[in-house]
């Protein structure tokens, strides 16, 4: 009996360090992100009813929503850029407008204009299609610079000023713009100041062979059902505001901030670049990395979150030198080079 008691005591002493280490691993987040994680998974599941693949595209849309940013979506025609944006808007219980940009589109066609009221003999402002929560701008590079410039104020300050009167946008407000990188006839390059107002530039590629087979299957099985009818509303504006606030509270250490600053600063002095990232780019990387941490259930930012954010944040903000562009180098190549040259904080 005494030997048995000694054996039991020994076993308990041996297992206690393991038990304590397991308790240490099961740390408690200082910010409760469980509900946010659940909603993000529901959003992905709803979009997966129609959209095959494109997980990175959908994830970046969700990140930009939580980080309060706008997105520029680039890809060839027919790869579901527009339908994904429309379905994404459908999952949110908000207003949605679509604007097709054309070469003859005027700023007043987007923002609105003052119209004479014959009854009162006064001018009344008639709001344009930009006054919505989720605005899809199709083929943004089709409109001339004058019309594109009309978006500067509303994208940055969430307001429109007409005839000296300020009209604020109702939150949430998000612009999703698409452009075709191949067909350049009848298009206008977006000004750098406008590109800088987009949090992300998302490049959408062709699906894989397996994904294309699944696309054909889903279209065949769907018959005459419209895609918008298959997707349900998941998130309300009130909950979105709550989730945005929680995302902003995600902890980011000073050494991580230094990591972001060093990478963006190096874009300004890199020999392969004609134009580097602005402080707005640094802020965009920080906000996006917080959102990446939040949807992964972490209340702190890691270097991996920074790496995920860098490419979509910087690719449209930096410009290659003419020599490197002629050699076929891309902005992604330079971002990768800078990443390799900066020490990862431990």
DRENDO-1510 file (C-alpha; in Angstrom, 1 decimal, always signed):
<recs>
REC; n; res; u; v; w
REC; 1; UNK; +0.0; +0.0; +0.0 .
REC; 2; UNK; +2.8; +2.3; +0.9 .
REC; 3; UNK; +4.5; +1.6; -2.4 .
REC; 4; UNK; +1.3; +2.4; -4.3 .
REC; 5; UNK; +0.9; +5.7; -2.5 .
REC; 6; UNK; +4.5; +6.6; -3.4 .
REC; 7; UNK; +3.9; +5.7; -7.0 .
REC; 8; UNK; +0.8; +7.8; -7.3 .
REC; 9; UNK; +2.5; +10.8; -5.7 .
REC; 10; UNK; +5.4; +10.4; -8.2 .
REC; 11; UNK; +3.0; +10.3; -11.2 .
REC; 12; UNK; +1.2; +13.4; -10.0 .
REC; 13; UNK; +4.4; +15.3; -9.6 .
REC; 14; UNK; +5.5; +14.3; -13.1 .
REC; 15; UNK; +2.2; +15.3; -14.8 .
REC; 16; UNK; +1.8; +18.7; -13.1 .
REC; 17; UNK; +4.4; +20.6; -15.2 .
REC; 18; UNK; +2.6; +19.4; -18.4 .
REC; 19; UNK; -0.7; +20.5; -17.1 .
REC; 20; UNK; +0.6; +23.9; -16.1 .
REC; 21; UNK; +2.2; +24.4; -19.6 .
REC; 22; UNK; -1.2; +23.5; -21.2 .
REC; 23; UNK; -2.9; +26.1; -19.1 .
REC; 24; UNK; -0.2; +28.6; -20.2 .
REC; 25; UNK; -0.9; +27.9; -23.8 .
REC; 26; UNK; -4.7; +28.4; -23.4 .
REC; 27; UNK; -4.3; +32.1; -22.9 .
REC; 28; UNK; -7.2; +34.4; -22.7 .
REC; 29; UNK; -7.6; +37.3; -25.2 .
REC; 30; UNK; -7.9; +40.7; -23.6 .
REC; 31; UNK; -10.4; +41.5; -26.4 .
REC; 32; UNK; -13.3; +39.2; -27.0 .
REC; 33; UNK; -13.1; +38.4; -30.8 .
REC; 34; UNK; -15.1; +35.2; -30.9 .
REC; 35; UNK; -18.2; +36.8; -32.3 .
REC; 36; UNK; -16.2; +38.6; -35.0 .
REC; 37; UNK; -14.6; +35.3; -36.0 .
REC; 38; UNK; -18.0; +33.6; -36.2 .
REC; 39; UNK; -19.4; +36.4; -38.4 .
REC; 40; UNK; -16.4; +36.3; -40.7 .
REC; 41; UNK; -16.8; +32.5; -41.2 .
REC; 42; UNK; -20.5; +33.1; -42.0 .
REC; 43; UNK; -19.6; +35.7; -44.5 .
REC; 44; UNK; -17.2; +33.4; -46.2 .
REC; 45; UNK; -19.7; +30.5; -46.2 .
REC; 46; UNK; -22.4; +32.7; -47.8 .
REC; 47; UNK; -20.1; +33.9; -50.6 .
REC; 48; UNK; -18.9; +30.3; -51.1 .
REC; 49; UNK; -22.5; +29.4; -52.2 .
REC; 50; UNK; -21.8; +31.2; -55.5 .
REC; 51; UNK; -18.1; +32.1; -55.7 .
REC; 52; UNK; -15.8; +29.2; -56.3 .
REC; 53; UNK; -12.3; +29.7; -55.0 .
REC; 54; UNK; -11.1; +33.4; -54.6 .
REC; 55; UNK; -10.5; +32.9; -50.9 .
REC; 56; UNK; -7.8; +35.5; -50.8 .
REC; 57; UNK; -10.0; +38.0; -52.7 .
REC; 58; UNK; -12.9; +37.5; -50.2 .
REC; 59; UNK; -10.5; +37.7; -47.2 .
REC; 60; UNK; -9.1; +41.0; -48.4 .
REC; 61; UNK; -12.6; +42.4; -48.9 .
REC; 62; UNK; -13.5; +41.5; -45.3 .
REC; 63; UNK; -10.2; +43.0; -44.1 .
REC; 64; UNK; -10.9; +46.3; -45.9 .
REC; 65; UNK; -14.4; +46.4; -44.5 .
REC; 66; UNK; -13.0; +46.1; -40.9 .
REC; 67; UNK; -10.2; +48.5; -41.6 .
REC; 68; UNK; -12.6; +51.1; -43.0 .
REC; 69; UNK; -10.9; +51.2; -46.4 .
REC; 70; UNK; -11.7; +51.2; -50.1 .
REC; 71; UNK; -10.6; +48.6; -52.6 .
REC; 72; UNK; -9.4; +48.7; -56.2 .
REC; 73; UNK; -10.1; +45.3; -57.9 .
REC; 74; UNK; -8.0; +44.5; -61.0 .
REC; 75; UNK; -8.5; +41.6; -63.3 .
REC; 76; UNK; -9.4; +40.5; -66.8 .
REC; 77; UNK; -13.1; +40.4; -67.8 .
REC; 78; UNK; -15.2; +37.4; -66.8 .
REC; 79; UNK; -13.5; +36.3; -63.5 .
REC; 80; UNK; -16.3; +37.4; -61.2 .
REC; 81; UNK; -14.9; +40.7; -60.0 .
REC; 82; UNK; -18.3; +42.5; -60.2 .
REC; 83; UNK; -20.5; +39.7; -59.0 .
REC; 84; UNK; -18.2; +39.1; -56.0 .
REC; 85; UNK; -18.5; +42.7; -55.0 .
REC; 86; UNK; -22.3; +42.7; -55.4 .
REC; 87; UNK; -22.6; +39.5; -53.4 .
REC; 88; UNK; -20.3; +40.9; -50.7 .
REC; 89; UNK; -22.5; +44.0; -50.4 .
REC; 90; UNK; -25.6; +41.7; -50.2 .
REC; 91; UNK; -24.2; +40.0; -47.1 .
REC; 92; UNK; -24.3; +43.4; -45.3 .
REC; 93; UNK; -27.6; +44.9; -44.4 .
REC; 94; UNK; -26.8; +48.2; -46.1 .
REC; 95; UNK; -27.7; +50.2; -49.2 .
REC; 96; UNK; -25.9; +49.4; -52.4 .
REC; 97; UNK; -25.4; +51.3; -55.6 .
REC; 98; UNK; -23.5; +50.5; -58.8 .
REC; 99; UNK; -22.0; +53.1; -61.1 .
REC; 100; UNK; -20.8; +52.3; -64.6 .
REC; 101; UNK; -18.0; +54.7; -65.5 .
REC; 102; UNK; -17.9; +55.8; -69.1 .
REC; 103; UNK; -15.8; +58.4; -71.0 .
REC; 104; UNK; -18.8; +60.8; -71.1 .
REC; 105; UNK; -19.6; +60.6; -67.4 .
REC; 106; UNK; -19.6; +63.9; -65.6 .
REC; 107; UNK; -18.9; +64.6; -61.9 .
REC; 108; UNK; -22.5; +65.6; -61.3 .
REC; 109; UNK; -23.6; +62.2; -62.6 .
REC; 110; UNK; -21.7; +60.7; -59.6 .
REC; 111; UNK; -22.1; +63.3; -56.8 .
REC; 112; UNK; -25.4; +64.9; -57.7 .
REC; 113; UNK; -26.5; +68.3; -58.8 .
REC; 114; UNK; -28.7; +71.3; -57.7 .
REC; 115; UNK; -32.1; +71.3; -59.4 .
REC; 116; UNK; -34.5; +74.2; -59.5 .
REC; 117; UNK; -37.7; +73.5; -57.6 .
REC; 118; UNK; -40.5; +75.3; -59.6 .
REC; 119; UNK; -42.8; +75.4; -56.7 .
REC; 120; UNK; -40.4; +77.1; -54.3 .
REC; 121; UNK; -38.2; +78.8; -56.9 .
REC; 122; UNK; -35.2; +77.5; -54.9 .
REC; 123; UNK; -32.4; +75.2; -55.9 .
REC; 124; UNK; -32.5; +71.8; -54.2 .
REC; 125; UNK; -29.6; +69.3; -54.1 .
REC; 126; UNK; -30.5; +66.0; -55.8 .
REC; 127; UNK; -28.1; +63.4; -54.4 .
REC; 128; UNK; -26.1; +61.2; -56.9 .
REC; 129; UNK; -25.5; +57.5; -56.8 .
REC; 130; UNK; -22.4; +57.9; -54.6 .
REC; 131; UNK; -24.7; +58.5; -51.7 .
REC; 132; UNK; -25.0; +54.9; -50.5 .
REC; 133; UNK; -23.2; +52.6; -48.1 .
REC; 134; UNK; -21.5; +50.2; -50.5 .
REC; 135; UNK; -20.7; +51.7; -53.9 .
REC; 136; UNK; -19.5; +49.6; -56.8 .
REC; 137; UNK; -17.7; +51.6; -59.5 .
REC; 138; UNK; -17.4; +49.4; -62.6 .
REC; 139; UNK; -14.4; +50.1; -64.9 .
REC; 140; UNK; -13.2; +53.2; -62.9 .
REC; 141; UNK; -10.5; +53.8; -65.4 .
REC; 142; UNK; -13.0; +54.5; -68.2 .
REC; 143; UNK; -14.0; +57.9; -66.9 .
REC; 144; UNK; -11.8; +61.0; -67.5 .
REC; 145; UNK; -9.7; +62.6; -64.8 .
REC; 146; UNK; -12.3; +65.3; -64.0 .
REC; 147; UNK; -14.8; +62.6; -63.0 .
REC; 148; UNK; -12.3; +60.6; -61.1 .
REC; 149; UNK; -11.2; +63.7; -59.2 .
REC; 150; UNK; -14.8; +64.0; -58.0 .
REC; 151; UNK; -14.2; +60.9; -55.8 .
REC; 152; UNK; -11.2; +62.5; -53.9 .
REC; 153; UNK; -13.1; +64.2; -51.2 .
REC; 154; UNK; -15.8; +61.5; -50.7 .
REC; 155; UNK; -13.3; +58.6; -50.4 .
REC; 156; UNK; -11.0; +60.4; -48.0 .
REC; 157; UNK; -13.3; +62.5; -45.9 .
REC; 158; UNK; -16.6; +60.6; -46.3 .
REC; 159; UNK; -18.4; +63.8; -47.4 .
REC; 160; UNK; -19.4; +65.7; -50.5 .
REC; 161; UNK; -19.3; +69.5; -50.7 .
REC; 162; UNK; -21.6; +71.1; -53.3 .
REC; 163; UNK; -22.2; +74.8; -53.6 .
REC; 164; UNK; -20.6; +75.4; -50.2 .
REC; 165; UNK; -22.8; +72.9; -48.4 .
REC; 166; UNK; -21.3; +69.7; -46.8 .
REC; 167; UNK; -23.2; +66.5; -47.2 .
REC; 168; UNK; -21.7; +63.7; -44.9 .
REC; 169; UNK; -22.0; +60.1; -46.0 .
REC; 170; UNK; -23.9; +57.6; -43.8 .
REC; 171; UNK; -21.7; +55.0; -42.2 .
REC; 172; UNK; -20.6; +52.5; -43.3 .
REC; 173; UNK; -19.2; +53.9; -46.5 .
REC; 174; UNK; -17.0; +51.8; -48.8 .
REC; 175; UNK; -16.0; +52.1; -52.5 .
REC; 176; UNK; -15.3; +48.9; -54.5 .
REC; 177; UNK; -13.8; +49.9; -57.9 .
REC; 178; UNK; -13.0; +47.5; -60.7 .
REC; 179; UNK; -10.6; +48.0; -63.6 .
REC; 180; UNK; -9.4; +45.9; -66.6 .
REC; 181; UNK; -5.6; +45.8; -66.9 .
REC; 182; UNK; -5.5; +44.5; -70.5 .
REC; 183; UNK; -7.8; +46.7; -72.6 .
REC; 184; UNK; -6.3; +50.2; -72.6 .
REC; 185; UNK; -8.3; +51.7; -75.5 .
REC; 186; UNK; -10.6; +54.4; -74.1 .
REC; 187; UNK; -9.2; +54.3; -70.6 .
REC; 188; UNK; -7.6; +56.9; -68.4 .
REC; 189; UNK; -4.8; +56.1; -65.9 .
REC; 190; UNK; -5.9; +56.8; -62.3 .
REC; 191; UNK; -4.0; +59.7; -60.7 .
REC; 192; UNK; -1.5; +58.8; -57.9 .
REC; 193; UNK; -3.5; +60.9; -55.4 .
REC; 194; UNK; -6.6; +58.8; -56.1 .
REC; 195; UNK; -4.7; +55.4; -56.0 .
REC; 196; UNK; -3.4; +56.4; -52.6 .
REC; 197; UNK; -6.9; +56.6; -51.3 .
REC; 198; UNK; -7.5; +52.9; -51.9 .
REC; 199; UNK; -6.5; +50.7; -48.9 .
REC; 200; UNK; -5.9; +47.7; -51.2 .
REC; 201; UNK; -5.3; +46.9; -54.8 .
REC; 202; UNK; -6.5; +43.3; -55.2 .
REC; 203; UNK; -5.3; +41.4; -58.2 .
REC; 204; UNK; -7.8; +38.7; -59.3 .
REC; 205; UNK; -6.4; +35.8; -61.3 .
REC; 206; UNK; -7.9; +33.0; -63.4 .
REC; 207; UNK; -9.3; +30.0; -61.5 .
REC; 208; UNK; -7.4; +26.7; -61.4 .
REC; 209; UNK; -8.6; +23.8; -63.6 .
REC; 210; UNK; -10.3; +22.2; -60.5 .
REC; 211; UNK; -12.0; +25.5; -59.6 .
REC; 212; UNK; -13.2; +26.0; -63.2 .
REC; 213; UNK; -14.8; +22.5; -63.2 .
REC; 214; UNK; -16.6; +23.5; -59.9 .
REC; 215; UNK; -17.7; +26.7; -61.5 .
REC; 216; UNK; -19.3; +24.8; -64.4 .
REC; 217; UNK; -21.0; +22.4; -61.9 .
REC; 218; UNK; -22.4; +25.2; -59.7 .
REC; 219; UNK; -23.8; +27.0; -62.8 .
REC; 220; UNK; -25.3; +23.8; -64.1 .
REC; 221; UNK; -26.9; +22.9; -60.7 .
REC; 222; UNK; -28.2; +26.5; -60.1 .
REC; 223; UNK; -30.3; +26.4; -63.3 .
REC; 224; UNK; -32.3; +29.7; -63.5 .
REC; 225; UNK; -31.7; +30.8; -59.9 .
REC; 226; UNK; -30.0; +34.2; -59.8 .
REC; 227; UNK; -26.8; +34.4; -57.7 .
REC; 228; UNK; -28.1; +37.2; -55.5 .
REC; 229; UNK; -31.1; +35.1; -54.4 .
REC; 230; UNK; -28.7; +32.5; -52.9 .
REC; 231; UNK; -26.9; +34.8; -50.5 .
REC; 232; UNK; -28.4; +36.0; -47.2 .
REC; 233; UNK; -27.7; +39.1; -45.1 .
REC; 234; UNK; -25.2; +38.4; -42.3 .
REC; 235; UNK; -24.0; +41.6; -40.8 .
REC; 236; UNK; -25.9; +44.8; -39.7 .
REC; 237; UNK; -24.3; +48.3; -39.7 .
REC; 238; UNK; -24.5; +48.4; -35.9 .
REC; 239; UNK; -22.6; +45.2; -35.5 .
REC; 240; UNK; -20.1; +46.3; -38.2 .
REC; 241; UNK; -19.4; +49.5; -36.2 .
REC; 242; UNK; -18.9; +47.4; -33.1 .
REC; 243; UNK; -16.4; +45.1; -34.9 .
REC; 244; UNK; -14.5; +48.0; -36.4 .
REC; 245; UNK; -14.0; +49.4; -32.9 .
REC; 246; UNK; -12.7; +46.1; -31.6 .
REC; 247; UNK; -10.4; +45.8; -34.5 .
REC; 248; UNK; -8.9; +49.2; -33.7 .
REC; 249; UNK; -8.2; +48.1; -30.1 .
REC; 250; UNK; -6.0; +45.2; -31.3 .
REC; 251; UNK; -2.6; +45.6; -29.6 .
REC; 252; UNK; +0.5; +46.4; -31.8 .
REC; 253; UNK; +3.9; +46.7; -30.1 .
REC; 254; UNK; +6.3; +49.4; -30.8 .
REC; 255; UNK; +8.8; +47.1; -32.4 .
REC; 256; UNK; +6.1; +46.0; -34.9 .
REC; 257; UNK; +5.4; +49.7; -35.6 .
REC; 258; UNK; +9.1; +50.1; -36.2 .
REC; 259; UNK; +9.1; +47.1; -38.6 .
REC; 260; UNK; +6.3; +48.8; -40.7 .
REC; 261; UNK; +8.0; +52.1; -40.7 .
REC; 262; UNK; +11.4; +50.6; -41.8 .
REC; 263; UNK; +9.8; +48.7; -44.7 .
REC; 264; UNK; +7.8; +51.7; -46.0 .
REC; 265; UNK; +10.8; +54.1; -45.5 .
REC; 266; UNK; +13.0; +51.8; -47.6 .
REC; 267; UNK; +10.5; +52.1; -50.5 .
REC; 268; UNK; +11.4; +55.8; -50.7 .
REC; 269; UNK; +15.1; +55.2; -51.1 .
REC; 270; UNK; +15.2; +52.0; -53.1 .
REC; 271; UNK; +17.1; +52.3; -56.4 .
REC; 272; UNK; +14.5; +50.3; -58.4 .
REC; 273; UNK; +11.7; +52.7; -57.4 .
REC; 274; UNK; +10.8; +56.1; -58.8 .
REC; 275; UNK; +8.1; +56.7; -56.1 .
REC; 276; UNK; +7.8; +55.1; -52.6 .
REC; 277; UNK; +5.1; +54.7; -50.1 .
REC; 278; UNK; +3.7; +57.7; -48.1 .
REC; 279; UNK; +2.9; +57.8; -44.4 .
REC; 280; UNK; -0.7; +56.9; -45.5 .
REC; 281; UNK; +0.7; +53.6; -46.7 .
REC; 282; UNK; +2.2; +53.0; -43.2 .
REC; 283; UNK; -1.1; +53.7; -41.6 .
REC; 284; UNK; -2.9; +51.4; -44.1 .
REC; 285; UNK; -0.5; +48.5; -43.3 .
REC; 286; UNK; -1.0; +49.0; -39.6 .
REC; 287; UNK; -4.8; +49.1; -39.9 .
REC; 288; UNK; -4.9; +46.1; -42.2 .
REC; 289; UNK; -2.6; +44.0; -40.0 .
REC; 290; UNK; -4.9; +44.7; -37.0 .
REC; 291; UNK; -7.8; +43.4; -39.0 .
REC; 292; UNK; -5.8; +40.3; -40.1 .
REC; 293; UNK; -5.1; +39.6; -36.4 .
REC; 294; UNK; -8.7; +40.1; -35.4 .
REC; 295; UNK; -10.2; +37.7; -37.9 .
REC; 296; UNK; -7.7; +35.1; -36.8 .
REC; 297; UNK; -8.8; +35.5; -33.2 .
REC; 298; UNK; -5.7; +37.3; -31.9 .
REC; 299; UNK; -5.8; +40.6; -30.0 .
REC; 300; UNK; -2.1; +41.4; -31.0 .
REC; 301; UNK; -0.3; +41.9; -34.3 .
REC; 302; UNK; +2.5; +39.6; -35.5 .
REC; 303; UNK; +5.1; +40.1; -38.3 .
REC; 304; UNK; +3.1; +37.6; -40.4 .
REC; 305; UNK; +0.1; +40.0; -40.4 .
REC; 306; UNK; +2.4; +42.8; -41.7 .
REC; 307; UNK; +3.6; +40.5; -44.5 .
REC; 308; UNK; +0.0; +39.7; -45.5 .
REC; 309; UNK; -0.9; +43.4; -45.6 .
REC; 310; UNK; +2.2; +44.7; -47.5 .
REC; 311; UNK; +1.5; +43.5; -51.0 .
REC; 312; UNK; -2.1; +44.7; -51.5 .
REC; 313; UNK; -1.3; +47.9; -49.6 .
REC; 314; UNK; +1.9; +48.9; -51.5 .
REC; 315; UNK; +1.6; +47.5; -55.0 .
REC; 316; UNK; -0.4; +50.5; -56.3 .
REC; 317; UNK; +1.4; +53.1; -54.2 .
REC; 318; UNK; +4.9; +52.6; -55.4 .
REC; 319; UNK; +6.2; +53.2; -59.0 .
REC; 320; UNK; +9.0; +51.4; -60.7 .
REC; 321; UNK; +11.9; +53.3; -62.3 .
REC; 322; UNK; +11.5; +53.3; -66.1 .
REC; 323; UNK; +14.6; +51.1; -66.5 .
REC; 324; UNK; +13.3; +48.4; -64.2 .
REC; 325; UNK; +9.8; +48.5; -65.8 .
REC; 326; UNK; +11.4; +47.9; -69.2 .
REC; 327; UNK; +13.2; +44.9; -67.8 .
REC; 328; UNK; +9.9; +43.4; -66.8 .
REC; 329; UNK; +10.3; +43.8; -63.0 .
REC; 330; UNK; +7.1; +44.2; -61.0 .
REC; 331; UNK; +6.3; +46.2; -57.8 .
REC; 332; UNK; +5.8; +42.8; -56.1 .
REC; 333; UNK; +9.4; +41.9; -56.8 .
REC; 334; UNK; +10.7; +45.0; -55.2 .
REC; 335; UNK; +8.4; +44.6; -52.1 .
REC; 336; UNK; +9.8; +41.1; -51.7 .
REC; 337; UNK; +13.3; +42.4; -52.0 .
REC; 338; UNK; +12.7; +45.0; -49.3 .
REC; 339; UNK; +11.0; +42.4; -47.0 .
REC; 340; UNK; +14.1; +40.2; -47.3 .
REC; 341; UNK; +16.4; +43.1; -46.3 .
REC; 342; UNK; +14.5; +44.1; -43.1 .
REC; 343; UNK; +15.1; +42.1; -40.0 .
REC; 344; UNK; +11.9; +40.6; -38.5 .
REC; 345; UNK; +11.3; +41.7; -34.9 .
REC; 346; UNK; +11.4; +39.0; -32.3 .
</recs>
